[in-house]
Amino acid sequence: METKGTNLDKKVYNISPCTLETMDTAIHKWINEELDIFCTTNKGWKKVAVLWSTAERARQSKGTREARDDSGQLILPIITVERTGVTKDPARKGPYWANVPPSDDRGGVFVVARRINQEKTKNHQNADALRKRKQINFKTEKKNDKVVYQYVSIPQPVYVDVTYKVSLWTEYQQQMNEILQPFITEAKAINYEIISHDGHKFEIFIGQDFSLNNNVADMGEDERKYQTEIEIKVLGMLIGDGPNQDTPKVVVTENAVEVKIPRERVLTDEKPGEWDKSKFRG
């Protein structure tokens, strides 16, 4: 919904669904595009590949060839991202604190936009002008109190803490130093950042411990590798049930501008078009 202005009627609102996949894409996009980490290799200054760690090993070994050599081995340096946990903590509910049940079976709770229904507002205005001035499209009052609004609402956001493990893999100490430093200095003196995807923004908190799991001290025959693990927590929200949702993702409602209660003519013995005030005097 795109409009101009600064009030509730004239803003740009994004009402796309927000799922776990939205947060996964946001954290991957932040590391791959915003941090945009490079390091020194035997082929010069090159960008470090960022891969999503999933159980689909066949897809990674056969489909994603840019990160593997001809024998299928990973080409270091590389950064992998893995989601390790999801927590729904009642004590951390985000800015939308109260639990507001939906008023009907459609599920709309949180109003994200409002616009004027031009057609129905025009009908009310023309009806008043015709009754008072015997002419439609005649401005009767400076202020129109019968404005019909359409309210666009979505299900209540559910806030969750999602934990990600970012692993840095290199062959040399110099490469690890070059890759690790942006994760430490990106948030300046704090460990807080904001990431976004598909119009949604999420708060992330970078862990203060950077675990070093190197095997360089091992005198075995294994390949020497430098590995550093970073824990990142994302405070995000889930909107709706995703593909399993059986209610509308966006609910549009309208407000009432006039309430009319018809009189029962049978009880007052009144014919249509008549109005006897004497029957209602004390």
Order of alpha helices (4+ residues) and beta strands (2+ residues): alpha-beta-beta-beta-alpha-beta-beta-alpha-beta-beta-alpha-beta-beta-beta-beta-alpha
